Amino acid sequence: MKKFKTVGIFVVVIIVVVILSSCSFTTANFSNLAMSSGMDGFTPVNVTTKFNTSTPAFYVSGDINNAPEGTLIAAAWYYMDNDPAFLIDSSQYEVADGVNTFYFTLSIPDNGWPLGSYSVELMIDGEVVETIFFMVE
């Protein structure tokens, strides 16, 4: 009976190790997030969550904290008034050593922005950690 308990404990330990190895742990996080219609360097200009149909571009900016060099951050832009939501575009970049500010941008389509609800998902190493909702009115 003692042999079966040892084997059982060993199996549980293996399962826990496999589960933990499939998880990603990071202390990286975002702060000072802002939506805007412009940027001055890495400073947002005209901070808002309400845009008009002729806004040249949407910007989301902020700080990435505790992110080691090589951490991937990404943004995925969605038009929410479709079912399911329509992915407009996405982009990513690798964090460089000593860099902690960022911004992503989405430029106006040829026919202007459709009225409605939008969102941008911000990801760290492929995991969505923040979602910002905004409107075109």
trRosetta pair geometry for C-beta under 8 A, 3 or more apart (Angstrom, degrees):
i j d omega theta_ij theta_ji phi_ij phi_ji
1 4 5.8 -53 -157 33 40 110
1 5 6.8 40 148 -19 68 102
2 5 5.7 -52 -153 33 37 113
2 6 6.5 37 151 -19 67 104
3 6 5.8 -55 -151 36 32 112
3 7 6.4 31 152 -17 66 107
4 7 5.6 -53 -144 40 33 111
4 8 6.1 39 154 -23 65 107
5 8 5.5 -54 -147 36 30 115
5 9 6.4 30 155 -18 65 104
6 9 5.9 -53 -147 35 30 109
6 10 6.3 32 152 -20 63 108
7 10 5.5 -55 -149 37 31 115
7 11 6.4 34 153 -21 65 104
8 11 5.8 -52 -148 33 30 111
8 12 6.5 30 154 -17 63 105
9 12 5.7 -54 -150 36 33 112
9 13 6.4 35 151 -21 66 105
10 13 5.7 -54 -149 35 31 112
10 14 6.5 32 153 -19 64 105
11 14 5.7 -53 -149 35 32 112
11 15 6.4 33 153 -20 65 105
12 15 5.7 -53 -149 35 32 112
12 16 6.4 31 154 -18 65 105
13 16 5.8 -55 -148 37 31 111
13 17 6.3 31 154 -19 65 107
14 17 5.8 -56 -148 37 30 111
14 18 6.4 30 154 -19 65 106
15 18 5.8 -56 -149 36 30 110
15 19 6.3 28 154 -17 65 108
16 19 5.8 -56 -147 38 30 111
16 20 6.2 25 158 -14 66 110
17 20 5.9 -58 -143 42 28 107
17 21 6.1 27 158 -20 64 110
18 21 5.9 -57 -144 36 27 109
18 22 6.6 22 157 -17 62 107
19 22 6.1 -63 -155 34 29 107
19 23 6.9 24 151 -20 63 107
20 23 5.7 -57 -151 31 38 111
24 125 5.8 -138 149 118 158 139
24 126 7.9 98 19 57 158 104
24 127 6.9 -157 65 -28 124 132
26 66 7.8 143 162 117 80 103
26 67 7.6 25 179 -113 121 68
26 71 7.1 110 -148 -124 141 122
26 124 6.1 -145 91 134 153 126
26 125 6.1 148 -36 15 153 139
27 66 4.2 -79 113 148 98 141
28 64 6.3 -3 -167 -179 104 94
28 65 6.8 155 -151 81 52 51
28 66 5.2 -154 -91 92 43 81
28 67 3.9 61 -118 -88 118 80
28 68 7.6 -100 -63 9 113 63
28 71 5.4 139 -79 -152 160 158
28 95 8.0 -165 -129 -10 139 161
28 124 4.9 180 102 -162 123 146
28 125 7.5 117 50 -8 141 107
29 64 7.7 164 84 -154 29 54
29 65 5.3 -22 64 60 78 101
29 66 6.4 31 17 43 81 112
29 124 7.5 -71 -92 -38 31 159
29 129 6.9 -146 -131 162 65 148
30 33 5.7 44 147 -60 121 110
30 62 5.2 46 -171 119 101 146
30 63 6.8 139 -159 76 55 55
30 64 6.1 -32 -98 -99 65 59
30 65 7.4 160 -102 14 14 87
30 122 5.9 30 -46 124 160 147
30 124 7.6 -156 -36 -50 93 117
30 129 6.4 146 5 102 109 121
30 130 5.4 -68 51 -14 142 144
31 62 6.3 169 81 -180 34 109
31 63 4.8 -22 64 63 85 108
31 65 5.8 31 3 -18 113 127
32 61 8.0 -41 121 118 91 79
32 62 4.9 154 86 -145 71 77
32 63 4.9 56 41 3 116 103
33 60 6.7 -6 -165 -174 94 94
33 61 7.3 160 -146 84 48 41
33 62 4.0 -24 -90 -76 56 138
33 122 7.3 -128 -117 -13 135 160
33 130 6.3 -167 -68 161 163 158
33 132 6.4 -154 149 -68 132 134
34 44 4.4 -127 104 7 133 163
34 47 5.0 -57 -172 -127 120 114
34 60 7.3 168 83 -150 42 52
34 61 5.5 -18 59 60 89 86
34 62 6.6 152 11 -71 69 79
35 44 7.7 103 102 -150 14 148
35 47 6.8 106 75 -157 53 66
35 48 6.4 -77 101 80 97 42
35 49 5.3 86 60 -93 141 65
35 58 6.8 -27 -161 -169 97 96
35 59 7.0 143 -160 80 47 57
35 60 5.6 -23 -98 -97 66 74
35 120 7.6 152 -98 23 107 130
35 132 5.8 174 -53 149 114 140
35 134 5.3 176 -170 -74 169 142
36 39 6.8 120 88 -69 131 65
36 44 3.6 166 -23 -170 152 107
36 45 5.8 116 171 59 135 40
36 46 5.4 120 -165 77 88 66
36 47 4.8 -47 -90 -93 96 50
36 48 6.7 94 -117 24 47 67
36 59 4.8 -27 67 67 83 109
36 61 6.8 -17 19 12 116 113
37 45 7.1 -74 71 95 67 78
37 46 4.3 -37 43 94 99 131
37 48 6.7 4 -21 38 99 113
37 51 6.3 144 -85 -116 110 105
37 55 5.2 -105 -129 -154 115 114
37 56 7.3 97 -179 44 92 80
37 57 7.1 128 -162 73 57 60
37 58 7.2 -45 -105 -109 55 44
37 59 7.0 159 -111 15 7 98
38 44 7.4 119 82 -168 53 55
38 45 3.8 -38 87 70 103 112
38 46 5.4 68 25 27 98 110
38 57 7.7 99 -87 65 52 98
38 59 6.7 -155 -12 2 2 140
39 42 6.8 -13 -171 -118 117 20
39 43 6.8 135 -163 69 67 44
39 44 6.1 -45 -104 -106 69 44
39 45 6.2 -170 -88 9 13 94
39 59 5.4 177 -46 -143 103 166
39 61 6.5 127 -106 -59 115 144
39 103 5.7 138 -96 109 149 177
39 105 7.7 -97 -10 -76 129 120
40 43 4.7 -27 67 67 90 102
40 45 5.2 89 -20 -50 96 118
42 61 6.4 160 -173 -163 69 132
42 101 4.3 56 179 143 152 140
42 102 7.6 34 -140 -9 115 7
42 103 6.3 -175 -136 -20 70 113
43 61 7.9 147 -148 122 10 161
44 47 5.1 77 120 -80 126 91
44 59 6.3 178 -121 101 93 125
44 61 5.0 -171 -61 41 102 132
44 103 7.6 155 -78 -107 84 131
48 51 6.7 138 101 -66 119 67
48 134 7.8 94 121 -143 69 119
49 132 7.5 -133 -116 170 111 99
49 133 7.1 50 -169 100 127 59
49 134 4.2 -137 -164 -115 73 85
49 135 6.6 63 138 17 78 79
50 134 7.0 -154 -66 -168 32 84
50 135 5.1 -7 -114 67 70 102
50 136 8.0 144 -163 -101 52 23
50 137 5.7 -9 -166 8 101 122
51 55 4.2 -49 -173 -18 115 156
51 58 6.6 -83 -54 -91 163 96
51 113 6.9 28 110 58 119 167
51 134 6.7 46 -3 153 104 120
51 135 7.0 177 29 93 69 52
51 136 5.1 -35 78 -105 92 70
51 137 7.4 141 70 20 39 72
52 55 5.6 133 56 -37 63 90
52 113 7.8 140 124 52 36 123
52 136 6.8 85 -159 -161 12 77
52 137 6.6 -54 -100 70 59 64
53 112 4.5 40 162 164 94 125
53 113 4.9 -151 -140 59 54 82
53 114 7.7 32 -124 -100 100 7
53 115 6.7 -43 -78 -66 109 72
53 136 6.0 91 -82 171 57 116
54 108 7.3 18 -161 -127 38 154
54 112 5.8 -43 -84 -127 56 113
54 113 7.7 -128 -43 18 20 94
55 58 6.8 62 120 -65 130 69
55 108 6.6 170 89 -78 56 114
55 113 6.5 1 43 -5 93 139
55 136 7.4 -131 19 -120 121 99
56 107 7.0 -34 160 -145 68 73
56 108 5.4 -94 -153 -13 32 122
57 105 5.1 10 169 -174 130 108
57 106 6.3 161 -160 78 78 43
57 107 4.8 -35 -100 -103 100 53
57 108 6.3 -101 -70 -24 52 77
58 77 7.3 132 73 -127 134 133
58 105 6.8 159 81 -154 50 57
58 106 4.7 -2 52 53 99 99
58 118 7.5 -121 -84 117 169 154
58 120 7.5 -172 130 -51 131 134
58 134 7.2 156 -141 80 133 153
59 103 5.4 -4 -170 -175 104 121
59 104 7.2 157 -153 80 56 45
59 105 5.1 -20 -99 -99 75 83
60 75 6.1 157 58 -125 130 143
60 103 6.6 165 84 -152 42 69
60 104 5.3 -4 56 55 92 93
60 120 5.1 -152 -36 98 152 158
60 122 6.9 -141 134 -71 142 114
60 132 6.2 160 -121 45 128 147
61 101 7.3 11 -177 -177 99 89
61 102 6.6 -175 -146 95 63 52
61 103 3.7 -23 -96 -97 92 98
61 104 7.8 -175 -76 21 53 55
62 101 7.5 -162 110 -144 28 62
62 102 6.5 -12 63 58 63 85
62 103 7.8 127 12 -87 51 63
62 122 7.8 4 36 -127 138 164
63 100 5.2 16 -160 149 89 94
63 101 5.7 -40 -102 -95 66 60
63 102 7.6 134 -116 17 20 80
64 67 4.7 -12 147 -2 110 144
64 71 7.3 -179 163 95 137 134
64 73 5.7 -104 -94 -64 145 152
64 95 5.9 -122 102 -104 150 132
64 99 7.8 29 55 116 113 77
64 100 5.5 -144 63 -153 66 59
64 101 7.7 -170 15 -80 77 12
64 102 5.8 40 -18 -5 110 125
64 124 7.6 147 -142 -102 111 111
65 100 6.4 47 -86 -153 51 119
67 71 4.0 -108 -173 43 102 157
67 73 7.3 -22 -136 -49 160 113
67 95 4.7 36 126 68 127 177
67 100 7.4 150 36 -114 106 75
67 124 7.1 -129 -107 -142 117 118
68 71 5.7 119 61 -36 59 104
68 95 7.5 122 92 85 31 125
69 94 7.9 45 179 156 61 98
69 95 6.3 -138 -126 103 37 84
69 96 6.2 7 -129 -165 93 29
69 97 4.1 -22 -76 -65 126 79
70 94 5.8 -22 -136 -168 34 112
70 95 6.9 -34 39 60 20 80
71 94 7.1 139 70 -157 36 62
71 95 4.4 4 59 24 90 125
71 124 6.4 -16 175 -162 114 91
71 125 6.1 -73 -155 -53 76 96
72 92 5.4 16 -177 175 101 126
72 93 7.4 176 -146 94 64 23
72 94 5.7 -38 -93 -97 66 65
72 95 7.6 -138 -74 -5 18 83
72 123 7.7 -11 116 112 90 99
72 124 7.4 137 83 -164 59 41
72 125 5.4 108 51 -93 90 47
72 126 6.9 40 83 -34 125 71
73 92 6.5 172 90 -152 38 77
73 93 6.4 -14 60 61 82 68
73 95 6.2 71 -8 -53 107 98
73 102 6.3 -53 91 -117 149 177
73 122 7.1 -8 -173 -174 97 88
73 123 6.7 159 -158 84 49 59
73 124 5.8 -17 -103 -101 75 62
74 90 6.2 25 175 178 111 103
74 91 6.7 -173 -147 97 76 37
74 92 3.5 -31 -93 -94 96 96
74 93 7.8 150 -85 12 58 48
74 122 7.4 160 84 -156 49 45
74 123 4.3 -10 58 56 96 110
74 126 7.6 41 19 -85 134 39
75 90 6.5 -172 94 -146 51 65
75 91 6.1 1 53 55 88 77
75 92 7.6 173 17 -81 56 55
75 104 3.8 -175 15 76 153 175
75 120 5.4 -8 -168 -177 104 109
75 121 7.0 153 -155 77 49 50
75 122 5.7 -17 -99 -100 75 65
75 123 7.5 -167 -72 17 29 82
76 87 6.3 -44 -177 -138 105 102
76 89 7.8 -166 -147 100 50 39
76 90 4.1 -12 -104 -101 73 111
76 120 6.9 157 75 -157 43 57
76 121 4.5 -7 54 53 98 103
76 123 7.1 45 -7 -16 102 118
77 87 7.4 104 77 -163 54 57
77 88 4.4 -51 103 58 102 114
77 89 5.3 11 44 55 114 74
77 90 6.9 -169 15 -78 70 55
77 106 4.8 74 -79 -79 168 151
77 118 7.0 -8 -172 -176 85 111
77 119 7.7 171 -152 90 45 46
77 120 5.2 -17 -100 -103 67 84
78 85 4.5 22 -179 159 129 123
78 86 6.4 143 -159 72 71 46
78 87 5.8 -40 -99 -99 79 47
78 88 6.4 -176 -101 -1 21 90
78 118 6.4 159 86 -160 57 62
78 119 4.8 -5 57 57 107 86
78 120 7.4 -179 18 -82 75 35
78 121 7.2 46 -10 -12 115 98
79 82 5.9 62 101 0 98 106
79 85 6.7 170 79 -167 46 75
79 86 4.4 -9 55 59 100 106
79 88 5.8 96 -22 -55 91 107
79 114 6.6 46 -144 59 137 122
79 116 6.5 58 -168 92 91 130
79 117 7.8 115 -171 85 52 55
79 118 5.8 -35 -108 -104 48 80
80 85 5.0 -24 -116 -117 51 108
80 116 6.8 -165 61 148 77 107
80 117 3.9 -53 63 103 123 101
80 118 6.0 -167 -3 -95 96 20
80 119 5.7 74 -58 -8 119 99
80 133 7.5 7 -32 -135 156 98
81 114 7.4 -127 51 121 133 123
81 116 3.8 -72 -22 -162 140 144
81 117 5.6 129 -50 38 86 83
82 85 5.9 115 67 -131 88 25
82 86 4.3 62 32 -29 148 101
85 119 7.3 -25 -157 34 150 114
87 90 6.8 -27 -175 -33 113 105
88 106 6.5 54 110 -153 134 138
89 106 5.9 157 54 -123 124 103
91 104 6.0 166 65 -141 112 112
92 123 7.6 -44 -105 71 110 112
93 102 7.5 -179 60 -137 121 123
95 99 6.0 -163 -166 75 73 104
96 99 4.4 61 63 3 88 128
99 102 7.7 81 148 -65 107 84
104 120 7.3 168 83 -170 128 138
106 120 7.7 -153 -16 -94 133 121
108 112 6.3 -21 -173 -123 114 40
108 113 6.3 -86 -132 -43 85 86
109 112 6.9 -39 70 47 80 12
109 113 7.0 123 27 -81 93 48
113 136 4.4 -136 128 -134 129 160
114 136 6.8 112 90 76 42 142
115 136 5.5 -141 -126 101 38 93
115 137 6.7 58 -141 -121 94 27
116 135 7.3 -133 125 -147 23 70
116 136 6.1 10 45 51 49 94
117 133 6.6 -16 -168 -167 100 103
117 134 7.8 149 -156 84 56 35
117 135 5.9 -34 -102 -102 56 73
118 133 7.2 149 84 -158 49 55
118 134 5.3 -25 69 70 98 81
118 135 7.0 170 21 -92 84 22
118 136 6.6 60 -15 -16 120 96
119 131 5.6 3 -178 -177 123 100
119 132 6.5 158 -156 81 69 44
119 133 4.9 -31 -98 -99 90 64
119 134 7.3 148 -95 20 39 69
120 131 7.3 168 82 -152 42 56
120 132 5.2 -8 55 56 90 96
120 134 7.6 12 -2 11 97 112
121 128 4.8 -45 -174 -128 118 114
121 130 7.4 154 -158 87 49 52
121 131 5.1 -20 -103 -102 70 85
122 128 7.2 105 70 -149 40 64
122 129 6.2 -58 98 61 86 82
122 130 4.3 -1 51 62 113 99
122 131 7.4 -163 17 -77 74 36
122 132 7.4 44 -16 -5 108 100
123 126 5.9 -4 169 -140 130 8
123 127 5.9 151 -154 70 87 32
123 128 5.3 -50 -91 -87 86 46
123 129 6.5 124 -126 6 34 83
124 127 5.9 -27 66 60 70 89
124 129 5.3 13 10 -10 104 138
128 131 6.6 21 176 -57 119 96
